């Protein structure tokens, strides 16, 4: 009886210690993540703008959003941005397969591919801004090999600006998803692969029939977070184009930021944020349902 009481007190002490260590992180998370999210919901139904009296306006902010040409343009750009999601997943898987080999110097290549991930997006954006300028290296190379006949203002032309920013997002994100898929590949049982090869399966058949199906949980996770990141893209657009030329690269996150911290219409900005949250929730549910029904075909 006494031993049970001592064991119970020991478990209680361990739980208290765990909560004690988690408390600082949970407090910061509550203050800077959960509280702003909760507070934005009632704020979306007001005309709060720091200056002036705050009044309850009902659904006026939402009605205004659906007739706001700039907001609609920003949502279209954000949805168009999702095009990079399948590309980033396919290329990341191929890169992970490439660096999963046991060859000399492979750790160097893994680190090299991962360097863009740990580099600041602001620094990456500035460097790519130089490379993509009219007199930049990219135009020089393309002109030298004859792909283009004249210089292109990649970030100033409304036909190329969004594609250019999307390419930068793709380039920076590949290393992150590659490492997740690499972890998944190294968890694949080697006996399955060896058995398939003994039965005469080619490398391509092993990848298609064994490796890819076993990566299904990783594909689901990476697709979900990359889709949410694509809709919420902000840093590279803010640094490189500020939404221009015109509204060519105006994304929903950037427009919400402008309405909140440049125009100071926090009520309207909160309403826009809620609308975007519902859009993200819609696509997330779709991916969950797709994954539940099978997603990648089992072997």
HELIX and SHEET records of a PDB file:
HELIX    1   1 UNK A    2  UNK A   29  1                                  28    
HELIX    2   2 UNK A   30  UNK A   34  3                                   5    
HELIX    3   3 UNK A   35  UNK A   43  1                                   9    
HELIX    4   4 UNK A   60  UNK A   66  1                                   7    
HELIX    5   5 UNK A   69  UNK A   81  1                                  13    
HELIX    6   6 UNK A   84  UNK A   99  1                                  16    
HELIX    7   7 UNK A  106  UNK A  118  1                                  13    
HELIX    8   8 UNK A  121  UNK A  131  1                                  11    
HELIX    9   9 UNK A  137  UNK A  144  1                                   8    
HELIX   10  10 UNK A  161  UNK A  186  1                                  26    
HELIX   11  11 UNK A  190  UNK A  198  1                                   9    
HELIX   12  12 UNK A  203  UNK A  206  1                                   4    
HELIX   13  13 UNK A  207  UNK A  211  3                                   5    
HELIX   14  14 UNK A  212  UNK A  214  1                                   3    
HELIX   15  15 UNK A  216  UNK A  231  1                                  16    
HELIX   16  16 UNK A  235  UNK A  240  1                                   6    
HELIX   17  17 UNK A  252  UNK A  261  1                                  10    
HELIX   18  18 UNK A  266  UNK A  292  1                                  27    
END                                                                             
